[in-house]
Amino acid sequence: MKKIITLAVLGMLGAVPVSAQTVYDAANIANKDLNGTARFVSMGGAMGALGGDISTIATNPAGIGIYRSNDAMLSFSLSSYGTESNYMGSKMNADKMKTSFDNAGFVISSKIGNATALRYVNFGFNYHKAKSFYKNMSMGGNLGDYTQTDYMAAQAGGIKDWSGNIYTDPEVGWLSALGYDSYLITDFIAHNGQGDVPSGYVPYMKNGTQVKNLKGDLMYITPGEYGGMFLGGNGNFRSEERGGIEQYDFNISFNINDRVYLGVTVGAYAIDYNKYTFYSEDYLDNAGNSIGQNYNLQSWNKIHGSGFDVKFGAIVRPFEYSPLRIGLAIHTPTYYNLDYKTNARLESNVLNYLDIANESGIGSGVIGQYTVDTYDIMNGDMVRQFHLQTPWTYNVSLGYTVGSSLALGAEYEYQDYSSMKFKDQEGYSDTFGYENSTTSMMKGVSTIRLGAEYKVIPQFALRAGYNYTSAIFNSDAYKDLPYNSIQTDTDFANTKALSNYTVGLGYRGAMFYADLAYKFSSYKEDFYPFINAYEDGGQLVIGSPEATKVKNTRSQVLLTLGLRF
């Protein structure tokens, strides 16, 4: 990936408050899964206008107004997660099975009368797992001329004093501090004595003698300017993501003349997101052999918190003798109050130019082992609080029935992800001016849902659906950590469109019902372990290793058991 931008854009060059989150965190939180009852999932979620299913409480609240009896249900699922990565022909796979309790809810339907305009007032509650963060991913291969240590060096630019506890200094990014403490970046530079010494080079002296490196070149210091110790070698990355978003919806809805249905849902959310990353570089000689110098960086990141939103919906039968239904819904942004917790550990095996072995001032050439652990330094995690405002959601749907045997649903939903906002604890977005300036890397997202249900006999139904969500990120988006960020996981992935293919079947008795659904989800992404930035002709060029092509799949079987009474 290569992108040319103006110098002012790169976050590590601007003055911003201590940073702990990026647009990739925001998108991960705002994006939801297709999940709910087995009937809802098997029809691709296209039930906004059809209603009559408890999962519509979260898409079109008016769907609960269709009910004319009480309902109570539970849903369970078994999922198989798969990730396949391909970095320049080097392929890796990760697969995992997981069970889950996905859904529980009830509807209480209260009949008002047949002669009044208001026929029913219904109340509903539903819990469902709105998002699973479960994912394992790995990649590895030769990095070419790229290295994460150059990212560390760029973040360190301008720092001349590393004294004190730099991990609590709001002007120092953790990535640069880890690199400096483990001797992966340096402001030392060698000069072979040929030609003039460039301006800004300060001789490095020891016991009155200028230090030389192992080649005999004179060593200088470039205060405030840093470089990575090596060009790229072999890089290896793996990550584990766990947790999810739990959604609790409370609904009241109304049936007016069996023609107009209105509903409102108040949603509460609980987030539990945990991410572990391991990244290593092993440096090579010109023949491609390891020189015994390497490092690995481990990062632990957690986002916990809660949020709320309000959803409004309506369903209208515009023609008295037609089964056509039109649904409209609008969801406010979800307002999250979140805690970000992080710690990191870096282990390096490198030459240290500061390790002087004798009075002549020549480096010893001994590879040293260094470990920096922020959890020990800080006596725990570093914690930052922030608010996140997700996009507004706009939804329009159509429903049509043919007799009592066939139901068809179609739905379109739109969210402008570039409108998301980071805010501080007092609700001001200016504090996160840089983070909010990067939301333009995201774009408007469209979701299309299609579904059909055919009753072979009144008690037995077959279902199928399709659900499509367009890409969230622009293809040239990238993760840029501000110069004082406490984040140390530099990886990011630009996801492409998501497709869900669904089928299912259902049984309806006098009271008891059971539904079974199968969902296959698939999306691709371009993954990058880090970016490197350099100046070229007065412009800033963002470069990175070749994109790792990743394919993510999920097969899910859902079972819903319920009673209508």
Secondary structure, 3 states (H helix, E strand, C coil): CEEEECCCCCHHHCCCCCCCCCHHHHHHHHCCCCCCCHHHHHCCCCCCCCCCCHHHHHCCHHHHHHCCCCEEEEEEEEEEEEEEEEECCEEEEEEEEEEEEEEEEEEEEEECCCCCCEEEEEEEEEEEEEEECCEEEEEEEECCCCCHHHHHHHHHCCCCCCCCCHHHCCCCCHHHHHHHHCCCEECEEEECCCCCCCCCCEECEECCEECECCCCCEEEECCCCCEECCCCCEEEEEEEEEEEEEEEEEEEEEEECCCEEEEEEEEEEEEEEEEEEEEEEEEECCCCCEEEEEEEEEEEEEEEEEEEEEEEEEEECCCCCCCCEEEEEEECCCEEEEEEEEEEEEEEEEECCCCECCCCCEECCCEEEEEEEHHHHHCCCEEEEEEEECCCEEEEEEEEEECCCEEEEEEEEEEEHHHCEEECCCCCCHHHHHHHHHHHHECEEEEEEEEEEEEEECCEEEEEEEEEECCCECCCCCCCCCCCCCCCCCCEEEEEEEEEEEEEEEEECCCEEEEEEEEEEEEEEEEECCCEEEEECCEEEEECCCCEEEEEEEEEEEEEEEEEC
